[in-house]
């Protein structure tokens, strides 16, 4: 079943299946478990998960699954430990792969990724959402057998697009940002396209949920790149979404919780009211989430 599902996630599943096969061969006497990034998003309503395609296609399992579920679940768990969970929340998982998840009371109702982790916002080596006609255009311009053309386009979209393609640099935010700061126009454009796509996705989540009580940044870029957070939320103060420049740049040494609050302390109107939307930075803890599920499954088997 996992090998068959590799067609949905060609960048991740084949390597995972190889590791699973080798692990089961080496460790014969212990149970093995698989934890899926998609499970957390099974709460998405049909309106969010259904593609406008013929029933025959949808019957083959073609729908929007959503990804980064283990990361988002870890965010919800950490927020639950720190206090009440924000009612309307968007989690921006920004790393080599990127997605935005919309949540109501900690439950996923939408995610920017779809059938595969290739869609949604711009990523390190993946383009995010594209016009379907563009895929056809790329296929028509490939030479040789159809199978080879599909393989070539698939490899291009998964490994040779996104930030790396736009900048012409390695898939490394630090390298791209330094180049942009040094005047590299391609790197600057790559960052502008990247952050703009995230802002648009957050805006969609905001309108979908009727507002946002919190925006959470996580993932390698989301947690560690203050400039990305600032650029994504630039010019949104009038909507009640603003971060504190100092706290965004430098963590407060007095903070002991994994939940880091970088929200501006007053609104754009200067009336000393806090921003309507909390802006938080929380580390993704997929490993802890996986361990927790495995623990529960082991207990259930006893």
BAFI-3210 file (N, C-alpha, C; in Angstrom, 3 decimals, decimal comma, padded with zeros to 6 digits):
// residues 302
n [1|2|3|4|5|6|7|8|9|10|11|12|13|14|15|16|17|18|19|20|21|22|23|24|25|26|27|28|29|30|31|32|33|34|35|36|37|38|39|40|41|42|43|44|45|46|47|48|49|50|51|52|53|54|55|56|57|58|59|60|61|62|63|64|65|66|67|68|69|70|71|72|73|74|75|76|77|78|79|80|81|82|83|84|85|86|87|88|89|90|91|92|93|94|95|96|97|98|99|100|101|102|103|104|105|106|107|108|109|110|111|112|113|114|115|116|117|118|119|120|121|122|123|124|125|126|127|128|129|130|131|132|133|134|135|136|137|138|139|140|141|142|143|144|145|146|147|148|149|150|151|152|153|154|155|156|157|158|159|160|161|162|163|164|165|166|167|168|169|170|171|172|173|174|175|176|177|178|179|180|181|182|183|184|185|186|187|188|189|190|191|192|193|194|195|196|197|198|199|200|201|202|203|204|205|206|207|208|209|210|211|212|213|214|215|216|217|218|219|220|221|222|223|224|225|226|227|228|229|230|231|232|233|234|235|236|237|238|239|240|241|242|243|244|245|246|247|248|249|250|251|252|253|254|255|256|257|258|259|260|261|262|263|264|265|266|267|268|269|270|271|272|273|274|275|276|277|278|279|280|281|282|283|284|285|286|287|288|289|290|291|292|293|294|295|296|297|298|299|300|301|302]
n.u [000,829|001,951|003,928|002,338|001,142|003,155|003,042|001,589|003,217|005,983|008,425|008,977|007,917|009,099|011,754|011,126|009,767|011,857|013,522|011,779|011,475|014,114|014,413|012,475|013,565|015,906|015,149|013,456|011,976|010,510|007,675|006,492|005,712|003,840|003,624|001,574|001,747|-000,613|-002,812|-003,708|-005,104|-007,485|-009,772|-010,588|-013,247|-015,482|-015,756|-013,291|-011,518|-012,180|-011,620|-012,544|-013,277|-014,069|-016,215|-015,234|-012,485|-012,076|-012,860|-010,674|-009,109|-008,186|-007,856|-007,673|-005,282|-003,626|-000,710|002,163|001,000|001,888|003,669|001,954|000,173|001,910|002,306|-000,251|-000,408|001,619|000,619|-001,700|-000,615|000,401|-001,759|-005,084|-006,184|-005,902|-008,864|-009,338|-006,928|-003,849|-001,295|001,917|004,027|007,201|009,817|012,130|010,106|006,869|003,849|000,527|-001,739|-005,125|-006,973|-009,597|-010,212|-008,003|-008,386|-007,865|-008,993|-008,351|-005,667|-002,789|-001,399|-002,055|-003,105|-000,546|002,643|003,525|002,047|000,488|002,001|005,035|008,104|011,267|012,459|010,243|007,403|004,932|001,442|000,319|-000,862|-002,902|-002,768|-000,175|001,335|000,614|001,671|004,420|004,741|004,122|006,318|008,382|010,688|010,784|009,702|006,428|006,423|009,000|008,838|006,957|008,348|010,519|009,304|008,107|010,380|011,501|009,594|009,674|012,337|013,754|012,646|010,926|012,387|015,110|015,236|014,403|016,328|018,715|020,506|021,767|019,389|018,933|018,050|019,602|021,792|020,513|019,264|021,477|022,682|020,690|020,746|023,215|022,763|021,929|019,772|018,162|018,011|016,659|014,206|013,342|012,904|010,884|008,785|008,395|007,692|005,447|003,648|003,118|001,958|-000,413|-001,621|-002,033|-003,802|-005,976|-006,646|-007,408|-009,746|-011,295|-011,736|-012,987|-011,447|-008,400|-007,147|-004,646|-001,396|000,944|004,357|006,485|008,836|012,022|012,685|010,542|010,875|013,457|014,158|013,960|013,587|011,975|009,560|008,937|008,683|006,555|004,422|004,404|002,969|000,454|-000,514|-002,718|-004,767|-004,738|-002,663|000,476|003,964|006,351|009,257|011,690|011,374|010,845|013,283|015,147|015,087|013,386|015,274|014,133|011,960|010,571|008,872|008,073|006,534|006,784|006,101|005,742|004,239|003,160|002,964|001,131|-001,607|-001,930|-003,064|-002,066|-003,245|-002,575|-003,721|-003,460|-002,335|-004,826|-004,443|-002,498|000,977|003,043|005,948|006,838|008,549|008,666|007,782|007,838|009,043|008,576|005,781|005,364|006,582|004,805|002,418|003,240|003,751|001,139|-000,012|001,471|000,705|-002,001|-001,831|-001,134]
n.v [-001,214|001,239|001,522|001,792|004,198|005,953|007,333|009,588|011,132|011,623|012,741|012,091|009,543|007,161|006,996|006,772|004,310|002,620|002,889|001,884|-000,777|-001,731|-001,330|-003,073|-005,472|-005,610|-005,355|-007,583|-008,448|-006,483|-004,239|-002,276|001,018|003,429|006,854|009,316|012,366|013,308|012,557|014,257|016,166|015,032|016,006|018,070|019,691|018,380|020,398|021,581|019,557|018,435|018,068|019,784|017,754|014,998|012,369|009,770|010,111|011,140|008,964|007,361|008,127|010,661|013,568|016,499|016,131|017,393|018,370|018,283|017,708|016,460|018,319|020,549|019,456|019,150|021,811|022,552|020,915|022,020|024,604|023,961|023,051|025,402|027,046|028,338|027,362|029,302|030,429|030,902|030,160|030,309|028,303|028,649|026,679|026,835|025,821|023,788|022,559|024,039|025,158|026,368|026,121|026,231|026,555|025,718|026,019|024,356|022,341|021,072|022,729|023,463|023,326|024,370|022,625|019,876|017,131|016,201|017,068|019,161|021,372|024,594|027,157|028,890|027,057|025,598|023,969|023,511|024,579|025,364|026,285|025,963|026,966|024,553|024,279|025,034|022,829|021,047|022,429|022,214|019,442|019,037|020,169|018,478|016,016|012,737|009,487|009,293|008,494|009,173|011,920|012,651|011,877|013,634|016,183|015,880|015,580|018,090|019,799|019,008|019,115|021,172|023,715|026,510|028,507|027,956|027,723|030,274|031,963|030,891|029,817|027,705|025,687|027,233|029,300|031,178|031,611|032,617|034,908|036,423|036,895|038,464|040,693|041,612|042,694|041,043|040,617|038,501|036,859|038,584|038,819|036,174|035,957|037,854|036,750|034,413|035,279|036,791|034,876|033,505|035,479|035,890|033,383|033,361|035,475|034,341|032,337|033,942|035,260|033,020|031,963|034,038|035,915|036,130|034,857|034,126|033,832|031,457|030,890|028,392|025,651|025,403|027,896|029,500|029,535|030,584|032,687|035,901|038,010|036,964|036,532|039,183|040,346|038,877|039,742|042,439|045,697|045,004|045,975|047,662|045,896|044,753|042,995|042,592|042,535|042,732|044,480|044,226|041,960|040,134|039,946|039,230|036,665|036,700|036,388|035,734|034,197|031,048|029,189|027,123|028,451|031,346|034,694|037,243|039,417|042,734|045,320|047,376|048,706|049,714|052,175|053,469|053,468|052,045|049,569|046,001|044,166|042,755|040,199|037,580|037,005|034,346|032,315|029,053|026,057|023,353|020,069|017,384|014,897|014,414|014,280|012,024|010,079|010,159|009,188|006,610|005,543|005,526|003,682|001,360|000,904|000,396|-002,038|-003,837]
n.w [000,000|000,771|-001,152|-003,417|-002,842|-003,275|-005,618|-005,054|-003,470|-004,546|-003,876|-001,262|-000,364|-001,688|-000,618|002,074|002,113|001,431|003,695|005,648|004,780|005,074|007,817|008,923|008,105|009,575|012,249|013,467|015,635|016,860|016,993|014,199|013,100|011,210|010,839|009,609|007,802|006,844|008,346|010,410|009,012|008,232|009,233|007,661|005,965|003,374|001,420|001,464|000,853|-001,586|-005,032|-008,023|-010,046|-012,282|-010,982|-011,323|-011,309|-008,743|-007,259|-007,277|-005,229|-005,466|-004,022|-001,904|000,434|002,301|004,168|006,424|008,814|011,208|012,227|012,635|014,462|016,603|017,246|018,138|020,397|022,008|022,407|023,769|026,145|027,116|027,616|026,842|023,568|020,657|019,055|016,242|013,976|012,146|010,952|009,884|008,388|007,573|005,747|004,029|002,695|002,517|004,060|004,749|007,347|008,217|011,176|013,446|016,760|017,208|015,360|012,149|009,267|006,758|004,346|002,577|000,907|-001,345|-003,166|-003,324|-001,772|-003,344|-004,072|-003,215|-001,307|-002,377|-002,294|-001,149|-003,266|-004,738|-006,664|-005,648|-006,032|-009,373|-012,630|-014,079|-016,828|-017,355|-016,612|-018,605|-020,759|-020,182|-020,404|-023,104|-024,302|-023,823|-025,007|-026,548|-025,206|-023,635|-020,923|-020,099|-020,398|-018,459|-016,156|-016,284|-016,040|-013,553|-011,918|-012,306|-011,132|-008,488|-007,653|-008,913|-008,865|-007,325|-004,649|-005,129|-007,921|-008,771|-007,674|-008,510|-006,812|-004,077|-002,210|000,332|002,819|004,229|002,540|000,254|001,273|002,114|-000,360|-001,553|000,116|-000,605|-003,020|-005,101|-007,652|-008,564|-006,318|-004,596|-005,923|-005,720|-002,941|-002,653|-004,176|-002,745|-000,065|-000,655|-001,588|000,757|002,359|000,876|001,225|003,986|004,125|002,785|004,622|006,745|005,795|005,270|007,817|009,040|010,293|012,258|015,229|015,954|014,508|013,707|013,370|012,186|011,614|009,851|008,511|009,329|012,114|012,484|010,761|010,985|009,213|007,160|008,542|009,154|006,581|005,522|007,095|006,689|006,439|007,436|009,767|010,082|009,946|012,323|012,672|013,599|014,309|016,976|016,434|017,883|019,561|017,596|016,332|018,331|020,691|023,854|026,705|029,101|028,621|029,112|028,069|025,205|023,473|021,794|021,993|019,732|019,256|018,399|020,836|020,854|018,964|015,458|015,500|017,639|020,150|022,352|022,644|022,469|019,540|017,393|016,493|017,631|017,218|016,904|017,587|017,314|017,955|015,628|016,443|015,369|015,855|018,580|018,512|016,883|018,545|020,694|019,533|018,798|021,317|022,367|020,614|021,184|023,827|023,385|022,089|024,043]
ca.u [000,000|002,830|004,569|001,326|000,883|004,320|002,682|001,041|004,283|007,203|009,640|009,179|007,515|010,021|012,842|010,541|009,502|013,157|013,935|010,875|011,820|015,382|014,195|011,744|014,465|016,934|014,562|012,349|011,240|009,799|006,618|006,833|004,571|003,977|002,837|001,395|001,536|-001,939|-003,887|-004,212|-005,974|-008,704|-010,921|-010,987|-014,568|-015,468|-015,568|-011,858|-010,706|-012,672|-011,243|-013,633|-012,927|-015,092|-016,345|-014,379|-011,126|-012,091|-013,019|-009,346|-008,375|-007,648|-008,438|-006,677|-004,974|-002,944|000,526|002,742|000,084|002,606|004,190|000,851|-000,316|002,850|002,036|-001,480|-000,082|002,388|-000,294|-002,605|000,147|000,682|-002,995|-006,165|-005,812|-006,617|-010,048|-009,083|-005,466|-003,154|000,068|002,784|005,211|008,099|011,121|012,358|008,706|006,100|002,396|-000,278|-002,901|-006,162|-007,528|-010,614|-010,055|-006,976|-008,792|-007,557|-010,117|-007,818|-004,210|-002,464|-000,961|-003,214|-002,902|000,876|003,266|004,111|001,215|000,383|002,895|006,366|008,982|012,692|012,688|008,928|006,835|003,622|000,340|000,550|-001,952|-002,823|-002,354|001,278|001,858|000,426|002,659|005,725|004,733|004,151|007,637|009,363|010,901|010,938|008,503|005,577|006,861|010,187|008,415|006,328|009,417|011,328|008,520|007,959|011,659|011,680|008,699|010,017|013,741|014,423|011,771|010,920|013,419|016,377|015,147|014,306|017,561|019,901|021,399|021,349|018,167|019,393|017,551|020,687|022,579|019,680|019,054|022,748|022,849|019,741|021,277|024,402|022,346|021,594|018,380|017,446|017,743|015,639|012,941|012,969|012,355|009,620|007,782|008,191|006,943|004,143|002,766|002,729|001,008|-001,679|-002,219|-002,513|-004,995|-007,056|-007,050|-008,077|-011,104|-012,006|-012,111|-013,642|-010,468|-007,377|-006,751|-003,214|-000,582|002,109|005,449|007,266|009,722|013,361|012,634|009,558|011,400|014,774|014,415|013,144|013,264|010,824|008,351|008,656|008,238|005,246|003,401|004,572|001,813|-000,804|-000,827|-004,076|-005,694|-004,537|-001,638|001,773|004,924|007,275|010,540|012,755|011,134|010,958|014,696|015,908|014,236|013,463|015,949|013,313|010,923|010,895|007,957|008,415|005,690|007,414|005,162|006,431|003,177|003,322|002,283|000,056|-002,172|-001,419|-003,630|-001,335|-004,096|-002,039|-004,388|-002,642|-002,788|-005,953|-003,953|-001,217|001,976|003,810|006,964|006,835|009,322|007,994|008,275|007,268|009,597|007,841|004,429|005,460|006,844|003,583|001,482|003,768|003,524|-000,282|-000,277|002,075|-000,169|-003,241|-001,579|-000,885]
ca.v [000,000|002,410|001,647|002,305|005,597|006,770|008,194|010,822|011,915|011,034|013,306|011,576|008,171|006,083|006,880|006,276|002,875|001,945|002,852|000,975|-002,143|-002,081|-001,393|-004,297|-006,604|-005,633|-005,440|-008,493|-008,818|-005,344|-003,727|-001,119|001,916|004,535|008,037|010,060|013,816|013,628|012,130|015,409|016,966|014,310|016,792|019,089|019,396|018,031|021,584|021,890|018,434|017,921|018,723|019,901|016,800|013,957|011,407|008,612|010,464|011,266|007,628|006,739|008,680|011,974|014,700|017,286|015,459|018,278|017,796|018,913|017,490|016,159|019,603|021,378|018,805|019,474|023,199|022,538|020,311|022,977|025,677|023,414|022,989|026,764|027,759|028,137|027,372|030,348|029,911|030,942|030,194|029,857|027,853|028,730|025,815|027,323|025,185|023,429|022,477|025,092|025,088|027,132|025,374|026,993|025,730|026,203|025,339|023,327|021,329|021,502|022,893|023,673|023,304|024,820|021,500|019,158|015,705|015,972|018,218|020,071|022,547|025,578|028,313|028,633|026,339|025,606|023,467|023,217|025,857|025,708|026,179|026,351|026,794|023,204|024,381|025,140|021,464|020,519|023,120|021,607|018,085|019,111|020,594|017,430|015,124|011,334|008,767|009,983|008,168|009,986|013,314|012,793|011,787|014,853|017,290|015,594|015,899|019,536|020,446|018,634|019,326|022,258|024,881|027,227|029,501|027,607|028,034|031,717|032,644|030,283|029,520|026,513|025,762|027,617|030,649|032,075|031,947|033,453|036,216|037,167|037,354|039,565|041,861|042,067|043,301|040,058|040,877|037,233|036,425|039,463|038,427|034,889|036,229|038,585|035,787|033,491|035,883|037,215|033,708|033,183|036,522|035,597|032,202|033,780|036,279|033,406|031,711|034,966|035,446|031,756|031,767|035,232|036,608|035,276|035,174|033,881|033,311|030,766|030,570|027,243|025,154|025,995|029,309|030,171|029,688|031,194|033,816|037,046|038,837|036,363|036,838|040,607|040,617|038,272|040,519|043,868|046,499|044,436|046,499|048,222|044,775|044,204|041,946|043,263|041,941|043,641|044,310|043,784|040,579|039,309|039,779|038,609|036,020|037,192|035,361|035,406|033,267|029,643|028,369|026,940|029,394|032,672|035,717|038,388|040,343|044,148|045,615|048,340|048,653|050,696|053,491|054,063|053,637|051,153|048,271|044,989|043,780|041,833|038,862|037,231|036,439|033,434|031,453|027,812|025,035|022,127|018,911|016,179|013,707|014,203|013,863|010,630|009,258|010,105|008,281|005,245|005,151|005,194|002,450|000,258|000,652|-000,195|-003,426|-004,687]
ca.w [000,000|000,820|-002,461|-004,348|-002,500|-003,632|-006,754|-004,526|-002,822|-005,117|-003,286|000,087|-000,058|-002,073|000,353|003,323|001,940|001,498|005,102|006,359|004,381|005,706|009,256|009,254|007,883|010,629|013,586|013,217|016,838|017,444|016,107|013,366|012,925|010,264|011,223|008,367|007,859|006,322|009,248|011,155|008,143|007,870|009,721|006,686|005,404|001,954|000,581|001,436|000,375|-002,862|-006,280|-008,998|-011,092|-012,431|-009,895|-011,598|-010,875|-007,277|-006,687|-007,208|-004,103|-005,818|-003,308|-001,175|001,694|003,247|004,719|007,619|009,926|012,446|012,709|013,133|015,675|017,682|017,622|018,928|021,697|022,801|022,800|024,787|027,396|027,587|027,949|025,867|022,158|019,907|018,353|014,798|013,926|010,945|011,225|008,705|008,472|006,521|005,737|002,626|002,294|003,203|003,951|005,699|007,814|008,918|012,243|014,372|018,052|017,094|014,382|010,779|008,347|005,409|004,221|001,228|000,091|-001,856|-003,389|-003,041|-001,099|-004,328|-004,255|-002,138|-001,389|-002,939|-001,355|-001,473|-004,628|-005,313|-007,119|-005,123|-006,984|-010,769|-013,580|-014,669|-018,225|-017,413|-016,570|-019,958|-021,599|-019,923|-020,956|-024,573|-024,764|-023,562|-026,147|-026,201|-024,762|-022,665|-019,572|-019,814|-020,278|-017,145|-015,162|-016,351|-015,478|-012,128|-011,279|-012,354|-010,175|-007,115|-007,298|-009,645|-008,930|-006,061|-004,324|-005,772|-009,351|-008,963|-007,267|-009,104|-005,689|-003,338|-001,412|001,669|003,033|004,653|001,344|-000,619|001,911|002,056|-001,746|-001,761|000,839|-001,329|-004,282|-006,118|-008,033|-008,640|-004,950|-004,061|-006,533|-005,128|-001,619|-002,813|-004,634|-001,622|001,042|-001,170|-001,652|002,135|002,761|000,220|001,850|005,301|003,867|002,480|005,880|007,546|005,285|005,414|009,217|009,551|011,130|012,865|016,594|016,083|013,409|014,262|012,454|012,605|010,558|009,887|008,144|010,176|013,467|012,607|009,861|011,411|008,052|006,476|009,324|009,008|005,222|005,331|007,807|006,422|006,026|007,896|011,101|010,091|010,102|013,653|012,607|013,626|015,231|017,648|015,736|018,786|019,971|016,405|016,005|019,424|021,697|025,224|027,524|030,266|028,216|029,358|027,292|023,794|022,723|021,823|021,541|019,129|018,868|018,744|022,087|020,642|017,623|014,505|015,782|018,745|021,330|023,388|022,687|021,798|018,205|017,450|016,165|018,243|016,318|017,744|016,999|018,083|017,236|015,191|017,204|014,775|016,496|019,832|018,162|016,440|019,727|021,478|018,870|018,907|022,702|022,500|019,877|021,933|024,983|022,871|021,671|025,200]
c.u [000,860|003,528|003,592|001,066|002,037|004,025|002,139|002,123|005,648|008,490|009,983|008,982|008,508|011,173|012,326|010,287|010,801|013,633|013,079|011,237|013,109|015,223|013,499|012,625|015,490|016,345|013,279|011,437|010,462|008,743|007,080|005,567|004,890|003,062|002,786|001,128|000,114|-003,059|-004,530|-005,234|-007,233|-009,960|-011,350|-012,340|-014,469|-015,247|-014,100|-011,048|-011,069|-012,179|-012,456|-013,293|-014,019|-015,055|-015,403|-012,941|-011,061|-012,208|-011,683|-008,491|-007,775|-008,445|-007,335|-006,489|-004,426|-001,730|001,036|001,840|000,784|003,184|003,076|000,276|000,598|002,672|000,806|-001,201|000,676|001,517|-001,243|-001,903|000,366|-000,571|-004,059|-005,641|-006,574|-007,747|-009,805|-007,589|-004,965|-001,730|000,845|004,019|006,101|009,470|011,501|011,015|007,914|004,610|001,772|-001,497|-003,844|-006,821|-008,613|-010,509|-009,088|-007,283|-008,539|-008,813|-009,653|-006,294|-003,865|-001,956|-002,171|-003,017|-001,475|001,437|003,885|003,347|001,220|001,285|004,237|007,256|010,421|012,989|011,382|008,206|005,585|002,586|000,728|-000,751|-001,846|-002,388|-000,849|001,924|001,742|001,431|004,038|005,812|004,836|005,530|008,748|009,492|011,051|009,640|007,741|006,046|008,070|009,821|007,797|007,384|010,236|010,585|008,356|009,231|011,881|010,846|009,079|011,418|014,374|013,526|011,915|012,018|014,723|016,362|015,137|015,622|018,790|020,933|020,952|020,077|018,540|018,989|018,653|021,513|021,798|019,499|020,332|022,977|021,932|020,235|022,508|024,068|022,008|020,104|017,563|017,086|016,641|014,255|012,443|012,321|011,001|008,490|007,401|007,304|005,557|003,166|002,274|001,714|-000,366|-002,383|-002,759|-003,776|-006,198|-007,582|-007,832|-009,524|-011,933|-012,550|-012,859|-012,754|-009,479|-007,068|-005,262|-002,630|000,655|003,114|006,236|008,056|011,039|013,395|011,700|010,076|012,616|015,023|013,474|012,719|012,060|009,542|007,946|008,097|006,849|004,145|003,522|003,260|000,459|-001,240|-002,246|-005,151|-005,561|-003,535|-000,276|002,680|005,802|008,656|011,642|012,579|011,179|012,415|015,448|014,965|014,456|014,102|015,116|012,227|011,386|010,007|008,453|007,607|006,252|006,471|005,931|005,426|003,522|002,465|001,161|-000,391|-001,610|-001,940|-002,952|-002,157|-003,752|-002,838|-003,494|-003,190|-003,872|-005,532|-002,600|-000,296|002,945|004,855|007,065|007,618|008,460|008,618|007,630|007,761|008,864|006,410|004,403|005,658|005,590|002,576|001,940|003,543|002,071|-000,622|000,293|001,208|-001,446|-003,051|-001,434|-002,189]
c.v [001,259|002,626|002,215|003,779|006,514|007,696|009,531|011,716|011,394|011,577|012,627|010,069|007,089|005,898|006,335|004,778|002,081|001,815|001,882|-000,481|-002,600|-002,215|-002,674|-005,528|-006,730|-005,879|-006,278|-008,668|-007,663|-004,834|-002,479|-000,307|002,961|005,667|008,982|011,542|014,210|013,372|013,320|016,205|016,226|015,007|017,874|018,722|019,062|019,232|021,961|020,794|017,956|018,756|018,749|019,070|015,737|012,941|010,219|008,869|010,522|009,911|006,886|007,303|010,036|013,051|015,422|016,651|016,427|017,581|018,658|018,750|017,207|017,426|020,429|020,770|019,110|020,910|023,261|021,980|021,292|024,138|025,206|023,344|024,374|027,510|027,494|028,207|028,487|029,749|029,811|031,137|029,721|029,488|027,856|027,875|026,168|026,686|024,931|023,190|023,486|024,866|025,993|026,286|026,309|026,070|026,468|025,365|024,161|022,223|021,867|021,576|023,192|023,683|023,621|023,700|020,665|017,666|015,301|017,185|019,231|021,382|023,477|026,761|027,902|027,997|026,364|025,162|023,107|024,531|026,299|025,625|026,705|026,208|025,374|023,222|024,495|023,758|020,829|021,138|022,475|020,205|018,110|019,476|019,619|016,538|013,695|010,720|009,528|009,732|009,006|011,453|013,567|012,780|013,068|016,033|017,106|015,949|017,404|020,232|020,153|019,057|020,581|023,479|025,677|028,270|029,232|027,976|029,534|032,427|032,135|029,904|028,240|026,764|026,009|029,068|031,623|032,538|032,908|034,844|037,054|037,720|038,533|040,831|042,445|042,628|042,334|040,165|039,589|036,734|037,275|039,111|037,118|035,101|036,932|037,645|034,849|034,112|036,349|036,038|033,326|034,196|036,256|034,406|032,533|034,634|035,400|032,746|032,687|035,144|034,182|031,576|032,957|036,034|035,612|035,765|034,957|033,402|032,706|030,501|029,395|026,719|025,910|027,475|030,066|030,448|030,616|032,412|034,967|037,891|038,283|036,676|038,292|040,922|040,045|039,140|042,026|044,489|045,912|044,979|047,050|047,150|044,146|043,068|042,631|042,574|043,028|043,447|043,762|042,322|039,622|038,976|038,978|037,980|036,621|036,121|034,933|034,388|031,829|028,698|028,222|027,880|030,797|033,704|036,929|039,444|041,773|044,463|046,634|048,285|049,771|052,098|054,180|054,242|052,652|049,866|047,250|044,673|042,721|040,388|038,624|036,632|035,638|032,689|030,222|026,754|023,849|020,948|017,635|014,917|013,389|013,704|012,405|009,706|009,094|009,134|006,828|004,707|004,725|003,884|001,234|-000,110|-000,043|-001,654|-004,364|-005,301]
c.w [000,000|-000,520|-003,489|-004,109|-002,875|-004,806|-006,283|-003,927|-003,280|-004,522|-001,966|000,214|-000,491|-001,086|001,676|003,242|002,016|002,940|005,905|006,058|005,059|007,220|009,673|009,072|009,018|012,013|013,506|014,427|017,460|016,466|015,356|013,111|011,868|010,724|010,028|008,623|007,488|007,327|009,965|010,342|007,704|008,380|008,742|006,084|003,918|001,039|000,460|000,762|-001,025|-004,040|-007,220|-010,232|-011,189|-011,287|-010,083|-011,157|-009,352|-006,602|-006,578|-006,070|-004,372|-005,078|-002,552|000,203|002,742|003,841|005,871|008,846|011,244|013,061|013,345|014,407|016,859|018,161|018,523|020,321|022,589|023,264|023,899|026,149|027,992|028,023|026,916|024,431|021,448|019,077|016,854|014,592|012,563|011,341|009,917|008,953|007,284|006,687|004,297|001,952|003,101|003,015|004,993|006,053|008,544|009,932|013,013|015,648|017,957|016,104|012,977|009,934|006,922|005,466|002,784|000,332|-000,301|-001,941|-003,042|-002,303|-002,064|-004,430|-003,063|-002,359|-001,992|-001,875|-001,834|-002,887|-005,324|-005,595|-006,386|-006,220|-008,361|-011,548|-014,158|-016,122|-018,385|-017,378|-017,956|-020,918|-021,434|-020,520|-022,476|-025,103|-024,396|-024,789|-025,651|-025,736|-023,681|-021,236|-019,180|-019,626|-018,913|-016,052|-015,116|-015,724|-013,971|-011,366|-011,237|-011,288|-008,725|-006,702|-007,897|-009,819|-007,639|-005,905|-005,058|-007,246|-009,586|-008,686|-008,006|-008,058|-004,997|-002,534|000,050|001,897|003,423|003,460|000,458|-000,025|001,885|000,653|-002,033|-001,086|000,158|-002,716|-005,396|-006,438|-008,099|-007,247|-004,323|-004,613|-005,923|-003,764|-001,713|-003,243|-003,488|-000,542|000,590|-001,191|-000,254|002,641|002,151|000,866|003,240|005,157|003,552|003,750|006,743|007,087|005,441|006,819|009,800|010,475|011,703|014,271|016,801|014,764|014,046|013,144|013,026|011,410|010,581|009,572|009,077|011,573|013,521|011,728|010,184|010,212|007,284|007,221|009,138|007,622|004,949|005,932|007,581|005,951|006,449|009,254|011,179|010,194|011,484|013,687|012,518|014,625|015,837|017,044|016,629|019,161|018,769|016,109|017,059|020,438|023,080|026,094|028,727|029,921|028,440|028,560|025,857|022,908|022,892|021,209|021,009|018,661|019,261|019,959|021,948|019,197|016,759|014,796|016,952|019,999|022,450|023,565|021,979|020,414|018,322|017,215|016,824|017,182|017,179|016,925|017,893|017,312|016,830|015,929|016,666|015,465|017,796|019,548|017,714|017,643|020,571|020,866|018,980|020,319|022,907|021,809|020,596|023,131|024,530|022,492|022,859|025,741]
res [x|x|x|x|x|x|x|x|x|x|x|x|x|x|x|x|x|x|x|x|x|x|x|x|x|x|x|x|x|x|x|x|x|x|x|x|x|x|x|x|x|x|x|x|x|x|x|x|x|x|x|x|x|x|x|x|x|x|x|x|x|x|x|x|x|x|x|x|x|x|x|x|x|x|x|x|x|x|x|x|x|x|x|x|x|x|x|x|x|x|x|x|x|x|x|x|x|x|x|x|x|x|x|x|x|x|x|x|x|x|x|x|x|x|x|x|x|x|x|x|x|x|x|x|x|x|x|x|x|x|x|x|x|x|x|x|x|x|x|x|x|x|x|x|x|x|x|x|x|x|x|x|x|x|x|x|x|x|x|x|x|x|x|x|x|x|x|x|x|x|x|x|x|x|x|x|x|x|x|x|x|x|x|x|x|x|x|x|x|x|x|x|x|x|x|x|x|x|x|x|x|x|x|x|x|x|x|x|x|x|x|x|x|x|x|x|x|x|x|x|x|x|x|x|x|x|x|x|x|x|x|x|x|x|x|x|x|x|x|x|x|x|x|x|x|x|x|x|x|x|x|x|x|x|x|x|x|x|x|x|x|x|x|x|x|x|x|x|x|x|x|x|x|x|x|x|x|x|x|x|x|x|x|x|x|x|x|x|x|x|x|x|x|x|x|x|x|x|x|x|x|x]
***
